[in-house]
């Protein structure tokens, strides 16, 4: 993709809408919608790198209650012709085809390569990558098992959502609260993952979320790993203007 003159690509991750409860997440949702309104003015594409919701599960005919502001805004932007890409995170692993059918937003379940203005990007949420995240890797095997999803689907949505909210907020293994500490450039496991990928192929940028910490780490010659931070404490996002990538904070 070659960016049209004056257009940019925007990246965001880890909103965790719905946490710690619906009422307290509404101000963050409104702030994120304001950001979407701002970036749509010159966006060629918008990448959402997972954990938009603190929990999301799609039954055959039911989706979680709430989030109408952000869903409506995404629908508006998508309908206007701006490309939106969504990567599932560890809190919305059970997303199916609602975004694709209702919002015309493609959904990715693993890292994916993109090229913009001859710059190569490897993009993903980041969960389960690299040498760390061991607790989550064990849990993910259970979460993505088709039998687990089938079994969970038999729960009434009221009970299923209540259980999921409890686990998401209370269980540190799932929420990742214990991992939100900077480990140092030599120990950040997504940076180590990026270095390993460079042994296979060159990428100019590695863009991930999941860690909830805004980061910029040089991982090779002309290769940089960025973590987007979150919309809970940092309100940070990434922007590529066709020449370079930058982390910014949304202030309102």
TAZIZI-V864083 format. One line per field, one symbol per residue. ss: DSSP state (@ for helix, = for strand, . for the rest). phi: phi as a letter, one per 20 degrees, with the letter a starting at -180 (. if undefined). burial: + if it has 24 or more other ideal C-beta (glycine too) atoms within 12 Angstrom, else -. Layout:
# TAZIZI-V864083
ss->???
phi->???
burial->???
This chain:
# TAZIZI-V864083
ss->.......=====....=....@@@@@@@@@@@@@@@@@@...======....=...=..........@@@@@@@@@@@@...=====......=...@@@@@@..===...=====..=====..........@@@@@@@@@@..@@@@@@@@...@@@@@@@@@@@@@@.@@@@.@@@.........@@@@@@@@@@......====.....=======..======.......=====....=====...
phi->.dffgnecddcbbmelfodfbfffeggffffffffgfffffceeacddenlfdfbbbdffcccgfomfffffffffffffoefcdcdfdfecgefdcfffeedldfdddbfbeccclmdecdcafofmdnfelfffgfffgffefgfffffffffggfffffffffffeeeffefngfeecfengecffffffffffffeaecfcddcdmemcfbccfdaflccecdfnbddddldbdbdeocbdbecdedb
burial->--+---+++++++++++++--+--+--++-+++-++-+++--++++++++++++++++----++-++-+++-+++-++---++++++++++++++--++---+-+-+++-++-+-++-++++++++++++-++--+--++--+--------+-------++--++-+++----+++--+--------++++++++-++---++++++++++++++++-+---++++++++++-+++++++----++++-+--
